[in-house]
C-alpha cells in the first residue's frame, strides 16, 4: 500500500500570538497550542476571571493549568534542527534598549514607528493600518521613541504642540491661554526650526573644528617626522664630528707622548754621560787617595821626602759641586701647556654644548600664525558674547554681544563679579587654545583687552583696569593714537587703526596679537609671554555714546 508523505511546514508549529516557532509549547483544553509566555501574557490583560482561546474564542471559567507539551516541544526542536522551522532569532523582538510595540501581546516585537497622534508605537505588522486605512494616513509617524506620554500635558491631558520661550518648556494650547497667557509662546514646530538651525550651526562649528584639529594633527605629525629626521641627521653629524675630535685629540696626545719620550731619551743620555764621567773621576780619586795613604805610612823620613814631589797635583773638577734633581724646564712647560689646553677645551665644550642643548629644546611644534583674514576666519574664529554679570552699570547691553556707554545708571543687580568704577565688561566664554575674534567700535575711544577671570572688579585702583596690572593685556585706541598696556608698562603703536580690531590668541604658545582690520589686516602689536590660566575677552568704554560689539561670523 502506498503511504502518503506528511507535509510539514513551519507555520503548523508557530504560535498564533507571537507568530514565532513555539517556545515551551503548552496546549489548552480546546486543543490549540501556544508559547507558555504568550498565552500567559494574553490572559494577564483580561479584566475578569474568564479565559478564552485567542483562535477559537472558547471560554474557560477559570484559567487552565499550563503544562509543557513535551512531545510538541521535542518535535519543534527537531524541526528547527532540520531547518523546516526558522529559528526564533529571525523575529526582531524588543530588547531592553528598544522601543516595544504597544499592540503586541506576549513577546513584543520592536517598534518601527511611533505615532504622535495615537501616542503609540507599532511593529511592522501592527503599523500596516496606518498605510492601508485612510483615516490613519494623516497621523504623524516618527522614528520610535520611548515615553510618548511625555508629549501630553499633565494638567490638561492635551498634546503639547506649543513652546513657552519665557519658561523654556513645552505646553499645550490650554496652557497658552491660562498659565502662560502673557508669555512669549510659539508653535513647537517653529521653536524646533529655530533650535534646529542653532543645532546645525553648532554641528557646523564642531565639524569645522574637527577638520581644523585634524589639520593640526597632520601638521604635528609632519612636524614630528621632520623633527625626527632633523635630530637623526644632527646626531649622525655630531657623532662624526665628535669622532674626528676624538681622533684629533688622540693624535695630539700621541705627538705629545712622543715629544716627552724624545726629551726623556735626550736628557737621560746626558745624565748617563755625566754619571759615567763622575764615576771615572771617583775611581781616579780613590787611586790617588790610596797612594797618599801609602806615602803617609812611610816611616823613613828621607824616603817620604824623596817620593812626595813625584805626586802630581790634584786637577780641578770640571763638574759643579751641586746637581739639582728636577724635571727639565721644557717638560714642565709642555705639561703646563697641555693642562691649559684641557681647560680651554673644557670651557669651549661646556659653552657650545649648552648652546646646542638650548637649540634642541627650543623646537617649535605649534602651528604658525595665519597670514590672512580668511585663514583666521576659517580656522580659529570664535563668536563671543558679553557677560552681563560683569558689565559696569553705565554700560547698556544692546545685544548679547553689543554694549554702549550711557548717562543713566542701569538697574543691574548687585554682583560680586561686576566692575564698579571702570566702564568695563568681560566675555562669557573663557579662551584657551588658539582662537580669533573681532571687535567693531565707534566713538572717541576703546580698550580691547584680554584678562584672567581673577582680575579685581571693585574700586578704581590699577588692579581693576585693563592693561594696568599683571592679570590683563590691552590695546587702547583713541583718535589716531594706539597704545599697548600691560602691568602699567606701555608701548606706543605707530600703525594706522580702523573701526574693527582683530585679536588672535595662542594660549598654549603664549602669543597674543592685535590687528587693525579693514580691507586687509595690519599688525598693531604682538607679544610672546606665558599664560597660566584661561583668559576672557574684555571691552572698556570711556564716554557716553561710545559703543563696541564682538563681531559675529554668520
PyMOL commands that set and color helices and strands:
alter all, ss='L'
color gray80, all
select helices_A, chain A and resi 10-13+36-44+70-82+88-90+128-132+134-136+148-151+173-177+188-296+301-308+329-361+373-380+462-464
alter helices_A, ss='H'
color red, helices_A
select strands_A, chain A and resi 25-27+33-35+51-52+59-60+113-115+120-122+141-142+162-164+169-171+185-187+395-399+402-405+424-426+434-442+445-452+472-478+481-486+489-493+500-506+511-517+521-528+535-540+547-550
alter strands_A, ss='S'
color yellow, strands_A
deselect
rebuild
show_as cartoon
